């Protein structure tokens, strides 16, 4: 692979006396989708926040390109890293287009006015996320799934090099889950690096070549999805019997899926 866009070395992080990350090394490359799997409490969201600088490491380093992440001031960091997390509570009834336009904030000049190009980028993000029809709706009046799509569009409008997504398909119906995963793949094809947490190992089979499999009180395992996500590894990680199956498809490569049923 080419030189990594993001490099984590010897990362240590804990809450109180509990060590969540203990000497983790991880690379993320431009155009790569790295999927992070694991049970609740295994440290998936913590890893994402440490990669993006939202949490400060107790030891180790994270570099974005040549820059130590902690040396970047917040505005410079926001131009290069986008976050999509679930824990966002709506407050003021901004219109959807206004919420999405907040993604352009790191790129605005001193006076903060949007250019015609900023407006074009916001409109494109709304359409790519499939919510152009909601642009004038109050954000506070939306369903949880619709708000998730608005936050996705806001991240798209930010145009970062790296996007960190914490369960981006949460709250979405099946149609919008597929739309979201297709958009993730399209972003990678443009050269954006993505780190995506999910509770569904099937997303890893569909999305990524490499995965991070996390277990509480154990070092994360990192490797190709087809090699790491075996029936034995998944059964051990989730504490139940899981089968991995190949679905044959006419004119296409077999599809790998897993199921506990």
JOFENSUL-V254787 format. One line per field, one symbol per residue. ss: DSSP state (2 for helix, 1 for strand, 0 for the rest). Layout:
ss->???
//
This chain:
ss->000001111111111001111111111100001111110000022222222200000011111100112220022222221111000000000012222222222220000000022222222222220002220001222002222222222222220001111100000002222222222222222000111110002222222001111100000011112222002222222200001111111001111111100
//
